[in-house]
């Protein structure tokens, strides 16, 4: 899906049905990440800076802080603003446009096993 500002891969949703049916579940840590012997450590969701995970700083205007970049080049921001509110005008990819940041995404909640719903831009092969 993208890369976090700390360099950790933001992976696509974990295929939980396949994992559970094969009895190979790898528990997520508090940062909604885990180690895969093939892919290494990666995130499957954002916990929004709780615990020992990378903190999400708020923007000067109270907007959620950036956590990384999606593979299509658009920034991914945290889910909640400084008041604890989620944007209400997100598109199906969890993106929105404003005058300061242009088009950008907002991550889904930590229990949703994803960051964004889809890509709005083009991805390179």
C-alpha positions as CSV (number, residue, x, y, z in Angstrom):
1,X,0.0,0.0,0.0
2,X,2.8,2.4,0.8
3,X,5.7,3.3,3.0
4,X,5.6,4.9,6.5
5,X,7.7,7.9,7.3
6,X,9.9,5.7,9.5
7,X,10.6,3.4,6.4
8,X,8.4,0.5,7.4
9,X,6.3,-1.1,4.6
10,X,2.6,-0.4,4.9
11,X,1.3,-3.7,3.6
12,X,-2.0,-4.5,2.0
13,X,-4.7,-6.1,4.1
14,X,-3.7,-9.4,5.6
15,X,-5.7,-12.3,4.0
16,X,-7.2,-13.3,7.4
17,X,-9.4,-16.1,6.0
18,X,-6.5,-17.8,4.4
19,X,-4.3,-17.3,7.4
20,X,-6.9,-18.7,9.8
21,X,-7.8,-21.7,7.7
22,X,-4.1,-22.6,7.4
23,X,-3.6,-22.1,11.2
24,X,-0.6,-19.8,10.5
25,X,-1.8,-16.6,12.1
26,X,1.0,-14.1,13.1
27,X,-0.3,-11.9,15.8
28,X,-0.1,-8.1,15.2
29,X,1.9,-6.1,17.8
30,X,0.6,-2.8,19.3
31,X,1.7,-1.0,16.1
32,X,-0.6,-3.3,14.0
33,X,2.5,-4.9,12.5
34,X,4.2,-8.2,12.5
35,X,7.2,-10.1,11.1
36,X,6.8,-12.3,8.1
37,X,9.8,-14.6,7.3
38,X,9.5,-13.5,3.6
39,X,8.5,-9.9,3.8
40,X,10.1,-8.9,7.1
41,X,8.5,-6.5,9.6
42,X,5.5,-4.5,8.1
43,X,2.3,-2.8,9.2
44,X,-1.2,-3.8,8.3
45,X,-2.9,-0.8,9.9
46,X,-2.3,2.4,11.8
47,X,-2.6,2.7,15.5
48,X,-2.3,6.5,15.4
49,X,0.8,6.8,17.6
50,X,-0.3,4.8,20.6
51,X,2.3,3.2,22.9
52,X,5.8,2.7,21.5
53,X,4.7,3.2,17.9
54,X,5.6,6.2,15.8
55,X,3.7,9.2,17.1
56,X,1.5,11.1,14.7
57,X,2.1,14.8,15.1
58,X,-0.9,17.1,14.3
59,X,-0.5,19.8,11.6
60,X,-0.5,23.4,12.6
61,X,-4.2,23.7,11.6
62,X,-5.2,20.7,13.7
63,X,-5.4,18.3,10.8
64,X,-4.1,14.8,11.4
65,X,-0.4,14.4,10.8
66,X,1.2,12.6,7.9
67,X,2.2,8.9,8.5
68,X,3.5,8.0,5.1
69,X,3.0,7.8,1.3
70,X,0.8,5.5,-0.7
71,X,2.3,3.7,-3.7
72,X,0.5,6.2,-6.0
73,X,2.5,9.1,-4.4
74,X,-0.3,10.7,-2.4
75,X,0.3,11.3,1.3
76,X,-1.4,9.2,4.0
77,X,-2.4,11.0,7.2
78,X,-3.8,9.7,10.4
79,X,-7.4,9.0,10.9
80,X,-8.3,11.6,13.5
81,X,-7.7,15.4,13.8
82,X,-6.5,17.0,17.1
83,X,-10.1,17.0,18.3
84,X,-10.5,13.3,17.9
85,X,-12.8,13.6,14.9
86,X,-12.6,11.7,11.6
87,X,-13.2,13.6,8.3
88,X,-16.7,13.2,7.0
89,X,-16.0,14.0,3.3
90,X,-13.7,11.0,2.5
91,X,-14.1,9.3,-0.9
92,X,-14.2,5.6,-1.4
93,X,-10.4,5.4,-1.2
94,X,-10.4,7.3,2.1
95,X,-9.1,10.4,0.4
96,X,-10.0,14.1,0.4
97,X,-8.8,17.4,-1.0
98,X,-8.1,20.5,0.9
99,X,-6.4,23.8,0.0
100,X,-3.3,23.1,2.1
101,X,-2.5,19.5,1.4
102,X,-4.2,18.9,-2.0
103,X,-5.5,15.4,-2.5
104,X,-4.4,13.0,0.3
105,X,-5.6,9.9,2.2
106,X,-6.6,9.3,5.8
107,X,-5.8,5.9,7.3
108,X,-8.5,3.6,8.5
109,X,-8.8,2.6,12.1
110,X,-6.3,0.1,13.7
111,X,-8.8,-2.8,13.7
112,X,-9.7,-2.5,10.1
113,X,-6.6,-4.4,8.7
114,X,-6.0,-1.7,6.0
115,X,-4.8,1.8,5.5
116,X,-6.8,3.1,2.5
117,X,-9.6,1.7,0.5
118,X,-8.0,2.0,-3.0
119,X,-5.6,4.1,-5.0
120,X,-6.8,7.3,-6.6
121,X,-3.6,7.9,-8.6
122,X,-1.8,5.6,-11.0
123,X,0.7,3.1,-9.6
124,X,3.9,2.1,-11.4
125,X,4.6,-1.5,-12.1
